[in-house]
């Protein structure tokens, strides 16, 4: 695949993930893909995220904007902004 095709695949997977539709993420991304995200101390394998590693993450009124995508070879990074309201119940 070309770099532009890789960016399109990552963009589709990312938008599906943010919409809460996990099946396209499993179908589109490599099994060893990882999420490097602010707030997580270590990279999280996509398969771990999909299996429910972040069950308490509930964001209402979410707005998502992909700022830019950069890539080299088969690696693609997404710089994105999201806003919303965390509606997960408070932990005791």
PyMOL Python script that loads the backbone (N, CA, C, O; Angstrom):
from pymol import cmd

cmd.read_pdbstr("""\
ATOM      1  N   UNK A   1       0.830  -1.180   0.000  1.00  0.00           N
ATOM      2  CA  UNK A   1       0.000   0.000   0.000  1.00  0.00           C
ATOM      3  C   UNK A   1       0.876   1.245   0.000  1.00  0.00           C
ATOM      4  O   UNK A   1       1.991   1.244   0.521  1.00  0.00           O
ATOM      5  N   UNK A   2       0.351   2.289  -0.588  1.00  0.00           N
ATOM      6  CA  UNK A   2       1.076   3.551  -0.584  1.00  0.00           C
ATOM      7  C   UNK A   2       0.857   4.250   0.758  1.00  0.00           C
ATOM      8  O   UNK A   2      -0.019   3.871   1.534  1.00  0.00           O
ATOM      9  N   UNK A   3       1.666   5.269   1.013  1.00  0.00           N
ATOM     10  CA  UNK A   3       1.520   6.044   2.234  1.00  0.00           C
ATOM     11  C   UNK A   3       0.129   6.677   2.307  1.00  0.00           C
ATOM     12  O   UNK A   3      -0.488   6.683   3.372  1.00  0.00           O
ATOM     13  N   UNK A   4      -0.371   7.208   1.193  1.00  0.00           N
ATOM     14  CA  UNK A   4      -1.700   7.828   1.191  1.00  0.00           C
ATOM     15  C   UNK A   4      -2.786   6.798   1.489  1.00  0.00           C
ATOM     16  O   UNK A   4      -3.745   7.099   2.200  1.00  0.00           O
ATOM     17  N   UNK A   5      -2.646   5.593   0.953  1.00  0.00           N
ATOM     18  CA  UNK A   5      -3.618   4.530   1.251  1.00  0.00           C
ATOM     19  C   UNK A   5      -3.560   4.159   2.740  1.00  0.00           C
ATOM     20  O   UNK A   5      -4.596   3.936   3.366  1.00  0.00           O
ATOM     21  N   UNK A   6      -2.361   4.096   3.298  1.00  0.00           N
ATOM     22  CA  UNK A   6      -2.212   3.813   4.727  1.00  0.00           C
ATOM     23  C   UNK A   6      -2.894   4.893   5.569  1.00  0.00           C
ATOM     24  O   UNK A   6      -3.556   4.583   6.560  1.00  0.00           O
ATOM     25  N   UNK A   7      -2.734   6.162   5.175  1.00  0.00           N
ATOM     26  CA  UNK A   7      -3.392   7.254   5.903  1.00  0.00           C
ATOM     27  C   UNK A   7      -4.910   7.122   5.831  1.00  0.00           C
ATOM     28  O   UNK A   7      -5.601   7.359   6.823  1.00  0.00           O
ATOM     29  N   UNK A   8      -5.434   6.745   4.664  1.00  0.00           N
ATOM     30  CA  UNK A   8      -6.881   6.576   4.527  1.00  0.00           C
ATOM     31  C   UNK A   8      -7.389   5.453   5.426  1.00  0.00           C
ATOM     32  O   UNK A   8      -8.442   5.586   6.049  1.00  0.00           O
ATOM     33  N   UNK A   9      -6.652   4.356   5.496  1.00  0.00           N
ATOM     34  CA  UNK A   9      -7.041   3.232   6.352  1.00  0.00           C
ATOM     35  C   UNK A   9      -7.046   3.660   7.815  1.00  0.00           C
ATOM     36  O   UNK A   9      -8.004   3.384   8.537  1.00  0.00           O
ATOM     37  N   UNK A  10      -5.996   4.325   8.253  1.00  0.00           N
ATOM     38  CA  UNK A  10      -5.916   4.779   9.638  1.00  0.00           C
ATOM     39  C   UNK A  10      -7.021   5.793   9.930  1.00  0.00           C
ATOM     40  O   UNK A  10      -7.628   5.751  11.000  1.00  0.00           O
ATOM     41  N   UNK A  11      -7.282   6.687   9.009  1.00  0.00           N
ATOM     42  CA  UNK A  11      -8.351   7.665   9.190  1.00  0.00           C
ATOM     43  C   UNK A  11      -9.707   6.998   9.363  1.00  0.00           C
ATOM     44  O   UNK A  11     -10.479   7.389  10.239  1.00  0.00           O
ATOM     45  N   UNK A  12     -10.010   5.988   8.532  1.00  0.00           N
ATOM     46  CA  UNK A  12     -11.285   5.276   8.657  1.00  0.00           C
ATOM     47  C   UNK A  12     -11.369   4.530   9.984  1.00  0.00           C
ATOM     48  O   UNK A  12     -12.407   4.549  10.646  1.00  0.00           O
ATOM     49  N   UNK A  13     -10.281   3.878  10.371  1.00  0.00           N
ATOM     50  CA  UNK A  13     -10.264   3.141  11.639  1.00  0.00           C
ATOM     51  C   UNK A  13     -10.423   4.091  12.820  1.00  0.00           C
ATOM     52  O   UNK A  13     -11.156   3.795  13.764  1.00  0.00           O
ATOM     53  N   UNK A  14      -9.747   5.216  12.771  1.00  0.00           N
ATOM     54  CA  UNK A  14      -9.807   6.188  13.853  1.00  0.00           C
ATOM     55  C   UNK A  14     -11.216   6.747  14.000  1.00  0.00           C
ATOM     56  O   UNK A  14     -11.730   6.843  15.114  1.00  0.00           O
ATOM     57  N   UNK A  15     -11.840   7.114  12.901  1.00  0.00           N
ATOM     58  CA  UNK A  15     -13.194   7.654  12.958  1.00  0.00           C
ATOM     59  C   UNK A  15     -14.188   6.610  13.460  1.00  0.00           C
ATOM     60  O   UNK A  15     -15.110   6.946  14.204  1.00  0.00           O
ATOM     61  N   UNK A  16     -14.014   5.347  13.062  1.00  0.00           N
ATOM     62  CA  UNK A  16     -14.884   4.280  13.568  1.00  0.00           C
ATOM     63  C   UNK A  16     -14.687   4.101  15.074  1.00  0.00           C
ATOM     64  O   UNK A  16     -15.652   3.929  15.818  1.00  0.00           O
ATOM     65  N   UNK A  17     -13.434   4.142  15.512  1.00  0.00           N
ATOM     66  CA  UNK A  17     -13.123   4.009  16.938  1.00  0.00           C
ATOM     67  C   UNK A  17     -13.794   5.112  17.740  1.00  0.00           C
ATOM     68  O   UNK A  17     -14.398   4.842  18.778  1.00  0.00           O
ATOM     69  N   UNK A  18     -13.697   6.333  17.281  1.00  0.00           N
ATOM     70  CA  UNK A  18     -14.293   7.451  18.000  1.00  0.00           C
ATOM     71  C   UNK A  18     -15.819   7.407  17.962  1.00  0.00           C
ATOM     72  O   UNK A  18     -16.474   7.988  18.826  1.00  0.00           O
ATOM     73  N   UNK A  19     -16.393   6.722  16.966  1.00  0.00           N
ATOM     74  CA  UNK A  19     -17.842   6.570  16.885  1.00  0.00           C
ATOM     75  C   UNK A  19     -18.324   5.382  17.713  1.00  0.00           C
ATOM     76  O   UNK A  19     -19.527   5.147  17.827  1.00  0.00           O
ATOM     77  N   UNK A  20     -17.378   4.630  18.296  1.00  0.00           N
ATOM     78  CA  UNK A  20     -17.742   3.480  19.111  1.00  0.00           C
ATOM     79  C   UNK A  20     -17.969   2.211  18.320  1.00  0.00           C
ATOM     80  O   UNK A  20     -18.465   1.226  18.868  1.00  0.00           O
ATOM     81  N   UNK A  21     -17.618   2.209  17.049  1.00  0.00           N
ATOM     82  CA  UNK A  21     -17.781   1.043  16.191  1.00  0.00           C
ATOM     83  C   UNK A  21     -16.431   0.337  16.098  1.00  0.00           C
ATOM     84  O   UNK A  21     -15.564   0.742  15.323  1.00  0.00           O
ATOM     85  N   UNK A  22     -16.257  -0.717  16.889  1.00  0.00           N
ATOM     86  CA  UNK A  22     -14.942  -1.342  16.999  1.00  0.00           C
ATOM     87  C   UNK A  22     -14.634  -2.345  15.892  1.00  0.00           C
ATOM     88  O   UNK A  22     -13.463  -2.635  15.649  1.00  0.00           O
ATOM     89  N   UNK A  23     -15.642  -2.883  15.215  1.00  0.00           N
ATOM     90  CA  UNK A  23     -15.382  -3.890  14.188  1.00  0.00           C
ATOM     91  C   UNK A  23     -14.479  -3.375  13.069  1.00  0.00           C
ATOM     92  O   UNK A  23     -13.542  -4.077  12.689  1.00  0.00           O
ATOM     93  N   UNK A  24     -14.721  -2.168  12.517  1.00  0.00           N
ATOM     94  CA  UNK A  24     -13.809  -1.687  11.473  1.00  0.00           C
ATOM     95  C   UNK A  24     -12.372  -1.544  11.969  1.00  0.00           C
ATOM     96  O   UNK A  24     -11.430  -1.708  11.194  1.00  0.00           O
ATOM     97  N   UNK A  25     -12.199  -1.241  13.246  1.00  0.00           N
ATOM     98  CA  UNK A  25     -10.845  -1.122  13.792  1.00  0.00           C
ATOM     99  C   UNK A  25     -10.153  -2.471  13.701  1.00  0.00           C
ATOM    100  O   UNK A  25      -9.002  -2.557  13.271  1.00  0.00           O
ATOM    101  N   UNK A  26     -10.849  -3.521  14.102  1.00  0.00           N
ATOM    102  CA  UNK A  26     -10.264  -4.860  14.015  1.00  0.00           C
ATOM    103  C   UNK A  26      -9.990  -5.255  12.568  1.00  0.00           C
ATOM    104  O   UNK A  26      -8.988  -5.909  12.279  1.00  0.00           O
ATOM    105  N   UNK A  27     -10.878  -4.858  11.662  1.00  0.00           N
ATOM    106  CA  UNK A  27     -10.733  -5.235  10.254  1.00  0.00           C
ATOM    107  C   UNK A  27      -9.634  -4.459   9.542  1.00  0.00           C
ATOM    108  O   UNK A  27      -8.984  -4.990   8.642  1.00  0.00           O
ATOM    109  N   UNK A  28      -9.421  -3.198   9.941  1.00  0.00           N
ATOM    110  CA  UNK A  28      -8.527  -2.321   9.191  1.00  0.00           C
ATOM    111  C   UNK A  28      -7.101  -2.271   9.704  1.00  0.00           C
ATOM    112  O   UNK A  28      -6.170  -2.129   8.911  1.00  0.00           O
ATOM    113  N   UNK A  29      -6.906  -2.384  11.012  1.00  0.00           N
ATOM    114  CA  UNK A  29      -5.565  -2.203  11.572  1.00  0.00           C
ATOM    115  C   UNK A  29      -4.844  -3.531  11.760  1.00  0.00           C
ATOM    116  O   UNK A  29      -5.467  -4.570  11.979  1.00  0.00           O
ATOM    117  N   UNK A  30      -3.537  -3.475  11.670  1.00  0.00           N
ATOM    118  CA  UNK A  30      -2.714  -4.663  11.885  1.00  0.00           C
ATOM    119  C   UNK A  30      -2.878  -5.158  13.320  1.00  0.00           C
ATOM    120  O   UNK A  30      -3.076  -4.349  14.226  1.00  0.00           O
ATOM    121  N   UNK A  31      -2.800  -6.458  13.543  1.00  0.00           N
ATOM    122  CA  UNK A  31      -2.972  -7.003  14.894  1.00  0.00           C
ATOM    123  C   UNK A  31      -1.980  -6.435  15.911  1.00  0.00           C
ATOM    124  O   UNK A  31      -2.262  -6.419  17.109  1.00  0.00           O
ATOM    125  N   UNK A  32      -0.832  -5.974  15.443  1.00  0.00           N
ATOM    126  CA  UNK A  32       0.174  -5.442  16.371  1.00  0.00           C
ATOM    127  C   UNK A  32       0.163  -3.912  16.442  1.00  0.00           C
ATOM    128  O   UNK A  32       1.104  -3.313  16.964  1.00  0.00           O
ATOM    129  N   UNK A  33      -0.894  -3.273  15.921  1.00  0.00           N
ATOM    130  CA  UNK A  33      -1.005  -1.806  15.997  1.00  0.00           C
ATOM    131  C   UNK A  33      -1.126  -1.382  17.453  1.00  0.00           C
ATOM    132  O   UNK A  33      -1.703  -2.103  18.268  1.00  0.00           O
ATOM    133  N   UNK A  34      -0.583  -0.213  17.782  1.00  0.00           N
ATOM    134  CA  UNK A  34      -0.649   0.299  19.157  1.00  0.00           C
ATOM    135  C   UNK A  34      -1.162   1.737  19.160  1.00  0.00           C
ATOM    136  O   UNK A  34      -0.986   2.485  18.198  1.00  0.00           O
ATOM    137  N   UNK A  35      -1.802   2.099  20.276  1.00  0.00           N
ATOM    138  CA  UNK A  35      -2.254   3.471  20.489  1.00  0.00           C
ATOM    139  C   UNK A  35      -1.277   4.146  21.432  1.00  0.00           C
ATOM    140  O   UNK A  35      -1.036   3.647  22.531  1.00  0.00           O
ATOM    141  N   UNK A  36      -0.716   5.260  21.027  1.00  0.00           N
ATOM    142  CA  UNK A  36       0.105   6.107  21.880  1.00  0.00           C
ATOM    143  C   UNK A  36      -0.760   7.323  22.159  1.00  0.00           C
ATOM    144  O   UNK A  36      -0.959   8.165  21.283  1.00  0.00           O
ATOM    145  N   UNK A  37      -1.274   7.416  23.373  1.00  0.00           N
ATOM    146  CA  UNK A  37      -2.242   8.465  23.650  1.00  0.00           C
ATOM    147  C   UNK A  37      -1.908   9.182  24.943  1.00  0.00           C
ATOM    148  O   UNK A  37      -1.474   8.579  25.925  1.00  0.00           O
ATOM    149  N   UNK A  38      -2.120  10.465  24.913  1.00  0.00           N
ATOM    150  CA  UNK A  38      -1.939  11.287  26.092  1.00  0.00           C
ATOM    151  C   UNK A  38      -2.795  10.727  27.227  1.00  0.00           C
ATOM    152  O   UNK A  38      -3.957  10.380  27.016  1.00  0.00           O
ATOM    153  N   UNK A  39      -2.235  10.641  28.407  1.00  0.00           N
ATOM    154  CA  UNK A  39      -2.973  10.125  29.548  1.00  0.00           C
ATOM    155  C   UNK A  39      -2.688   8.665  29.840  1.00  0.00           C
ATOM    156  O   UNK A  39      -2.986   8.189  30.935  1.00  0.00           O
ATOM    157  N   UNK A  40      -2.120   7.946  28.891  1.00  0.00           N
ATOM    158  CA  UNK A  40      -1.725   6.562  29.107  1.00  0.00           C
ATOM    159  C   UNK A  40      -0.208   6.531  29.240  1.00  0.00           C
ATOM    160  O   UNK A  40       0.502   7.097  28.410  1.00  0.00           O
ATOM    161  N   UNK A  41       0.285   5.877  30.273  1.00  0.00           N
ATOM    162  CA  UNK A  41       1.724   5.864  30.504  1.00  0.00           C
ATOM    163  C   UNK A  41       2.471   5.016  29.490  1.00  0.00           C
ATOM    164  O   UNK A  41       3.619   5.315  29.161  1.00  0.00           O
ATOM    165  N   UNK A  42       1.838   3.962  28.989  1.00  0.00           N
ATOM    166  CA  UNK A  42       2.488   3.069  28.032  1.00  0.00           C
ATOM    167  C   UNK A  42       1.630   2.956  26.781  1.00  0.00           C
ATOM    168  O   UNK A  42       0.414   3.141  26.836  1.00  0.00           O
ATOM    169  N   UNK A  43       2.267   2.652  25.649  1.00  0.00           N
ATOM    170  CA  UNK A  43       1.469   2.402  24.445  1.00  0.00           C
ATOM    171  C   UNK A  43       0.503   1.249  24.709  1.00  0.00           C
ATOM    172  O   UNK A  43       0.855   0.286  25.390  1.00  0.00           O
ATOM    173  N   UNK A  44      -0.705   1.345  24.173  1.00  0.00           N
ATOM    174  CA  UNK A  44      -1.721   0.314  24.377  1.00  0.00           C
ATOM    175  C   UNK A  44      -1.986  -0.396  23.062  1.00  0.00           C
ATOM    176  O   UNK A  44      -2.376   0.238  22.082  1.00  0.00           O
ATOM    177  N   UNK A  45      -1.776  -1.719  23.032  1.00  0.00           N
ATOM    178  CA  UNK A  45      -2.121  -2.448  21.820  1.00  0.00           C
ATOM    179  C   UNK A  45      -3.605  -2.260  21.497  1.00  0.00           C
ATOM    180  O   UNK A  45      -4.451  -2.276  22.391  1.00  0.00           O
ATOM    181  N   UNK A  46      -3.906  -2.082  20.219  1.00  0.00           N
ATOM    182  CA  UNK A  46      -5.289  -1.891  19.813  1.00  0.00           C
ATOM    183  C   UNK A  46      -6.149  -3.061  20.272  1.00  0.00           C
ATOM    184  O   UNK A  46      -7.293  -2.858  20.679  1.00  0.00           O
ATOM    185  N   UNK A  47      -5.618  -4.289  20.215  1.00  0.00           N
ATOM    186  CA  UNK A  47      -6.406  -5.456  20.619  1.00  0.00           C
ATOM    187  C   UNK A  47      -6.782  -5.392  22.094  1.00  0.00           C
ATOM    188  O   UNK A  47      -7.848  -5.875  22.474  1.00  0.00           O
ATOM    189  N   UNK A  48      -5.928  -4.806  22.934  1.00  0.00           N
ATOM    190  CA  UNK A  48      -6.247  -4.641  24.357  1.00  0.00           C
ATOM    191  C   UNK A  48      -7.348  -3.597  24.524  1.00  0.00           C
ATOM    192  O   UNK A  48      -8.282  -3.793  25.302  1.00  0.00           O
ATOM    193  N   UNK A  49      -7.236  -2.505  23.803  1.00  0.00           N
ATOM    194  CA  UNK A  49      -8.260  -1.456  23.867  1.00  0.00           C
ATOM    195  C   UNK A  49      -9.614  -2.018  23.443  1.00  0.00           C
ATOM    196  O   UNK A  49     -10.627  -1.777  24.099  1.00  0.00           O
ATOM    197  N   UNK A  50      -9.624  -2.762  22.352  1.00  0.00           N
ATOM    198  CA  UNK A  50     -10.865  -3.318  21.823  1.00  0.00           C
ATOM    199  C   UNK A  50     -11.472  -4.324  22.796  1.00  0.00           C
ATOM    200  O   UNK A  50     -12.695  -4.431  22.890  1.00  0.00           O
ATOM    201  N   UNK A  51     -10.641  -5.052  23.512  1.00  0.00           N
ATOM    202  CA  UNK A  51     -11.161  -6.068  24.430  1.00  0.00           C
ATOM    203  C   UNK A  51     -11.747  -5.456  25.695  1.00  0.00           C
ATOM    204  O   UNK A  51     -12.230  -6.186  26.561  1.00  0.00           O
ATOM    205  N   UNK A  52     -11.714  -4.136  25.819  1.00  0.00           N
ATOM    206  CA  UNK A  52     -12.381  -3.490  26.942  1.00  0.00           C
ATOM    207  C   UNK A  52     -11.459  -2.944  27.995  1.00  0.00           C
ATOM    208  O   UNK A  52     -11.856  -2.813  29.152  1.00  0.00           O
ATOM    209  N   UNK A  53     -10.237  -2.619  27.628  1.00  0.00           N
ATOM    210  CA  UNK A  53      -9.288  -2.094  28.606  1.00  0.00           C
ATOM    211  C   UNK A  53      -9.682  -0.726  29.121  1.00  0.00           C
ATOM    212  O   UNK A  53      -9.184  -0.283  30.156  1.00  0.00           O
ATOM    213  N   UNK A  54     -10.576  -0.050  28.405  1.00  0.00           N
ATOM    214  CA  UNK A  54     -11.007   1.281  28.834  1.00  0.00           C
ATOM    215  C   UNK A  54     -12.529   1.330  28.976  1.00  0.00           C
ATOM    216  O   UNK A  54     -13.181   2.173  28.360  1.00  0.00           O
ATOM    217  N   UNK A  55     -13.108   0.418  29.799  1.00  0.00           N
ATOM    218  CA  UNK A  55     -14.567   0.353  29.881  1.00  0.00           C
ATOM    219  C   UNK A  55     -15.197   1.569  30.535  1.00  0.00           C
ATOM    220  O   UNK A  55     -16.374   1.841  30.297  1.00  0.00           O
ATOM    221  N   UNK A  56     -14.462   2.310  31.348  1.00  0.00           N
ATOM    222  CA  UNK A  56     -15.027   3.458  32.032  1.00  0.00           C
ATOM    223  C   UNK A  56     -15.044   4.715  31.199  1.00  0.00           C
ATOM    224  O   UNK A  56     -15.522   5.754  31.654  1.00  0.00           O
ATOM    225  N   UNK A  57     -14.525   4.640  29.977  1.00  0.00           N
ATOM    226  CA  UNK A  57     -14.465   5.835  29.140  1.00  0.00           C
ATOM    227  C   UNK A  57     -15.812   6.048  28.467  1.00  0.00           C
ATOM    228  O   UNK A  57     -16.156   5.359  27.506  1.00  0.00           O
ATOM    229  N   UNK A  58     -16.566   7.005  28.979  1.00  0.00           N
ATOM    230  CA  UNK A  58     -17.853   7.361  28.379  1.00  0.00           C
ATOM    231  C   UNK A  58     -17.852   8.863  28.172  1.00  0.00           C
ATOM    232  O   UNK A  58     -17.861   9.633  29.133  1.00  0.00           O
ATOM    233  N   UNK A  59     -17.842   9.267  26.937  1.00  0.00           N
ATOM    234  CA  UNK A  59     -17.803  10.695  26.638  1.00  0.00           C
ATOM    235  C   UNK A  59     -19.053  11.061  25.847  1.00  0.00           C
ATOM    236  O   UNK A  59     -19.296  10.538  24.760  1.00  0.00           O
ATOM    237  N   UNK A  60     -19.833  11.966  26.413  1.00  0.00           N
ATOM    238  CA  UNK A  60     -21.033  12.443  25.732  1.00  0.00           C
ATOM    239  C   UNK A  60     -20.718  13.754  25.024  1.00  0.00           C
ATOM    240  O   UNK A  60     -19.758  14.446  25.362  1.00  0.00           O
ATOM    241  N   UNK A  61     -21.528  14.073  24.057  1.00  0.00           N
ATOM    242  CA  UNK A  61     -21.363  15.315  23.287  1.00  0.00           C
ATOM    243  C   UNK A  61     -19.963  15.408  22.685  1.00  0.00           C
ATOM    244  O   UNK A  61     -19.378  16.489  22.618  1.00  0.00           O
ATOM    245  N   UNK A  62     -19.440  14.282  22.255  1.00  0.00           N
ATOM    246  CA  UNK A  62     -18.078  14.238  21.724  1.00  0.00           C
ATOM    247  C   UNK A  62     -18.001  14.901  20.368  1.00  0.00           C
ATOM    248  O   UNK A  62     -18.841  14.680  19.496  1.00  0.00           O
ATOM    249  N   UNK A  63     -16.988  15.708  20.213  1.00  0.00           N
ATOM    250  CA  UNK A  63     -16.649  16.313  18.923  1.00  0.00           C
ATOM    251  C   UNK A  63     -15.193  15.954  18.638  1.00  0.00           C
ATOM    252  O   UNK A  63     -14.318  16.098  19.492  1.00  0.00           O
ATOM    253  N   UNK A  64     -14.965  15.497  17.449  1.00  0.00           N
ATOM    254  CA  UNK A  64     -13.641  15.012  17.062  1.00  0.00           C
ATOM    255  C   UNK A  64     -13.187  15.749  15.824  1.00  0.00           C
ATOM    256  O   UNK A  64     -13.960  15.987  14.896  1.00  0.00           O
ATOM    257  N   UNK A  65     -11.920  16.104  15.829  1.00  0.00           N
ATOM    258  CA  UNK A  65     -11.342  16.736  14.638  1.00  0.00           C
ATOM    259  C   UNK A  65      -9.936  16.187  14.440  1.00  0.00           C
ATOM    260  O   UNK A  65      -9.091  16.289  15.330  1.00  0.00           O
ATOM    261  N   UNK A  66      -9.691  15.608  13.279  1.00  0.00           N
ATOM    262  CA  UNK A  66      -8.338  15.169  12.939  1.00  0.00           C
ATOM    263  C   UNK A  66      -7.595  16.402  12.456  1.00  0.00           C
ATOM    264  O   UNK A  66      -7.966  17.010  11.452  1.00  0.00           O
ATOM    265  N   UNK A  67      -6.550  16.764  13.175  1.00  0.00           N
ATOM    266  CA  UNK A  67      -5.759  17.957  12.845  1.00  0.00           C
ATOM    267  C   UNK A  67      -4.811  17.685  11.681  1.00  0.00           C
ATOM    268  O   UNK A  67      -4.714  18.473  10.740  1.00  0.00           O
ATOM    269  N   UNK A  68      -4.123  16.566  11.765  1.00  0.00           N
ATOM    270  CA  UNK A  68      -3.182  16.211  10.705  1.00  0.00           C
ATOM    271  C   UNK A  68      -2.808  14.743  10.843  1.00  0.00           C
ATOM    272  O   UNK A  68      -2.915  14.144  11.913  1.00  0.00           O
ATOM    273  N   UNK A  69      -2.374  14.194   9.739  1.00  0.00           N
ATOM    274  CA  UNK A  69      -1.856  12.829   9.725  1.00  0.00           C
ATOM    275  C   UNK A  69      -0.502  12.880   9.048  1.00  0.00           C
ATOM    276  O   UNK A  69      -0.327  13.522   8.012  1.00  0.00           O
ATOM    277  N   UNK A  70       0.442  12.196   9.647  1.00  0.00           N
ATOM    278  CA  UNK A  70       1.772  12.118   9.043  1.00  0.00           C
ATOM    279  C   UNK A  70       2.171  10.651   8.984  1.00  0.00           C
ATOM    280  O   UNK A  70       1.683   9.830   9.760  1.00  0.00           O
ATOM    281  N   UNK A  71       3.040  10.341   8.078  1.00  0.00           N
ATOM    282  CA  UNK A  71       3.437   8.961   7.961  1.00  0.00           C
ATOM    283  C   UNK A  71       4.759   8.801   7.249  1.00  0.00           C
ATOM    284  O   UNK A  71       5.264   9.694   6.569  1.00  0.00           O
ATOM    285  N   UNK A  72       5.278   7.626   7.446  1.00  0.00           N
ATOM    286  CA  UNK A  72       6.499   7.233   6.753  1.00  0.00           C
ATOM    287  C   UNK A  72       6.446   5.720   6.610  1.00  0.00           C
ATOM    288  O   UNK A  72       6.274   5.004   7.596  1.00  0.00           O
ATOM    289  N   UNK A  73       6.593   5.237   5.386  1.00  0.00           N
ATOM    290  CA  UNK A  73       6.487   3.797   5.166  1.00  0.00           C
ATOM    291  C   UNK A  73       5.110   3.306   5.556  1.00  0.00           C
ATOM    292  O   UNK A  73       4.098   3.820   5.078  1.00  0.00           O
ATOM    293  N   UNK A  74       5.073   2.294   6.442  1.00  0.00           N
ATOM    294  CA  UNK A  74       3.778   1.761   6.877  1.00  0.00           C
ATOM    295  C   UNK A  74       3.359   2.293   8.247  1.00  0.00           C
ATOM    296  O   UNK A  74       2.448   1.742   8.865  1.00  0.00           O
ATOM    297  N   UNK A  75       4.010   3.361   8.735  1.00  0.00           N
ATOM    298  CA  UNK A  75       3.663   3.970  10.016  1.00  0.00           C
ATOM    299  C   UNK A  75       2.888   5.261   9.777  1.00  0.00           C
ATOM    300  O   UNK A  75       3.275   6.085   8.949  1.00  0.00           O
ATOM    301  N   UNK A  76       1.786   5.428  10.513  1.00  0.00           N
ATOM    302  CA  UNK A  76       0.958   6.624  10.396  1.00  0.00           C
ATOM    303  C   UNK A  76       0.644   7.127  11.793  1.00  0.00           C
ATOM    304  O   UNK A  76       0.291   6.344  12.675  1.00  0.00           O
ATOM    305  N   UNK A  77       0.771   8.430  11.995  1.00  0.00           N
ATOM    306  CA  UNK A  77       0.420   9.063  13.266  1.00  0.00           C
ATOM    307  C   UNK A  77      -0.719  10.042  13.026  1.00  0.00           C
ATOM    308  O   UNK A  77      -0.760  10.728  12.004  1.00  0.00           O
ATOM    309  N   UNK A  78      -1.646  10.100  13.984  1.00  0.00           N
ATOM    310  CA  UNK A  78      -2.794  10.996  13.894  1.00  0.00           C
ATOM    311  C   UNK A  78      -2.699  12.009  15.028  1.00  0.00           C
ATOM    312  O   UNK A  78      -2.610  11.634  16.197  1.00  0.00           O
ATOM    313  N   UNK A  79      -2.719  13.271  14.685  1.00  0.00           N
ATOM    314  CA  UNK A  79      -2.805  14.346  15.679  1.00  0.00           C
ATOM    315  C   UNK A  79      -4.253  14.790  15.657  1.00  0.00           C
ATOM    316  O   UNK A  79      -4.748  15.274  14.640  1.00  0.00           O
ATOM    317  N   UNK A  80      -4.942  14.620  16.801  1.00  0.00           N
ATOM    318  CA  UNK A  80      -6.361  14.891  16.822  1.00  0.00           C
ATOM    319  C   UNK A  80      -6.759  15.644  18.077  1.00  0.00           C
ATOM    320  O   UNK A  80      -6.044  15.649  19.079  1.00  0.00           O
ATOM    321  N   UNK A  81      -7.921  16.280  17.994  1.00  0.00           N
ATOM    322  CA  UNK A  81      -8.490  17.002  19.117  1.00  0.00           C
ATOM    323  C   UNK A  81      -9.889  16.463  19.346  1.00  0.00           C
ATOM    324  O   UNK A  81     -10.650  16.280  18.396  1.00  0.00           O
ATOM    325  N   UNK A  82     -10.229  16.209  20.598  1.00  0.00           N
ATOM    326  CA  UNK A  82     -11.588  15.805  20.925  1.00  0.00           C
ATOM    327  C   UNK A  82     -12.049  16.574  22.152  1.00  0.00           C
ATOM    328  O   UNK A  82     -11.266  16.862  23.058  1.00  0.00           O
ATOM    329  N   UNK A  83     -13.307  16.894  22.163  1.00  0.00           N
ATOM    330  CA  UNK A  83     -13.902  17.548  23.314  1.00  0.00           C
ATOM    331  C   UNK A  83     -15.182  16.810  23.659  1.00  0.00           C
ATOM    332  O   UNK A  83     -15.770  16.139  22.811  1.00  0.00           O
ATOM    333  N   UNK A  84     -15.606  16.935  24.896  1.00  0.00           N
ATOM    334  CA  UNK A  84     -16.836  16.286  25.323  1.00  0.00           C
ATOM    335  C   UNK A  84     -16.929  16.309  26.839  1.00  0.00           C
ATOM    336  O   UNK A  84     -16.172  16.996  27.524  1.00  0.00           O
ATOM    337  N   UNK A  85     -17.874  15.543  27.333  1.00  0.00           N
ATOM    338  CA  UNK A  85     -18.130  15.492  28.762  1.00  0.00           C
ATOM    339  C   UNK A  85     -18.031  14.044  29.219  1.00  0.00           C
ATOM    340  O   UNK A  85     -18.716  13.171  28.685  1.00  0.00           O
ATOM    341  N   UNK A  86     -17.172  13.787  30.214  1.00  0.00           N
ATOM    342  CA  UNK A  86     -17.015  12.454  30.770  1.00  0.00           C
ATOM    343  C   UNK A  86     -18.250  12.138  31.591  1.00  0.00           C
ATOM    344  O   UNK A  86     -18.548  12.829  32.565  1.00  0.00           O
ATOM    345  N   UNK A  87     -18.980  11.081  31.195  1.00  0.00           N
ATOM    346  CA  UNK A  87     -20.195  10.727  31.908  1.00  0.00           C
ATOM    347  C   UNK A  87     -20.048   9.419  32.668  1.00  0.00           C
ATOM    348  O   UNK A  87     -21.043   8.847  33.113  1.00  0.00           O
ATOM    349  N   UNK A  88     -18.810   8.937  32.821  1.00  0.00           N
ATOM    350  CA  UNK A  88     -18.596   7.716  33.595  1.00  0.00           C
ATOM    351  C   UNK A  88     -18.884   7.992  35.066  1.00  0.00           C
ATOM    352  O   UNK A  88     -18.564   9.068  35.570  1.00  0.00           O
ATOM    353  N   UNK A  89     -19.484   7.028  35.752  1.00  0.00           N
ATOM    354  CA  UNK A  89     -19.737   7.250  37.186  1.00  0.00           C
ATOM    355  C   UNK A  89     -18.439   7.398  37.949  1.00  0.00           C
ATOM    356  O   UNK A  89     -17.432   6.773  37.617  1.00  0.00           O
ATOM    357  N   UNK A  90     -18.473   8.233  38.975  1.00  0.00           N
ATOM    358  CA  UNK A  90     -17.287   8.421  39.822  1.00  0.00           C
ATOM    359  C   UNK A  90     -16.991   7.133  40.575  1.00  0.00           C
ATOM    360  O   UNK A  90     -17.904   6.445  41.032  1.00  0.00           O
ATOM    361  N   UNK A  91     -15.728   6.819  40.697  1.00  0.00           N
ATOM    362  CA  UNK A  91     -15.307   5.657  41.466  1.00  0.00           C
ATOM    363  C   UNK A  91     -15.368   6.002  42.949  1.00  0.00           C
ATOM    364  O   UNK A  91     -15.036   7.121  43.341  1.00  0.00           O
ATOM    365  N   UNK A  92     -15.796   5.033  43.786  1.00  0.00           N
ATOM    366  CA  UNK A  92     -15.826   5.310  45.248  1.00  0.00           C
ATOM    367  C   UNK A  92     -14.459   5.496  45.841  1.00  0.00           C
ATOM    368  O   UNK A  92     -14.333   5.731  47.042  1.00  0.00           O
TER     369      UNK A  92
END
""", "prot")
cmd.dss("prot")
cmd.show_as("cartoon", "prot")
cmd.util.cbc("prot")
cmd.orient("prot")
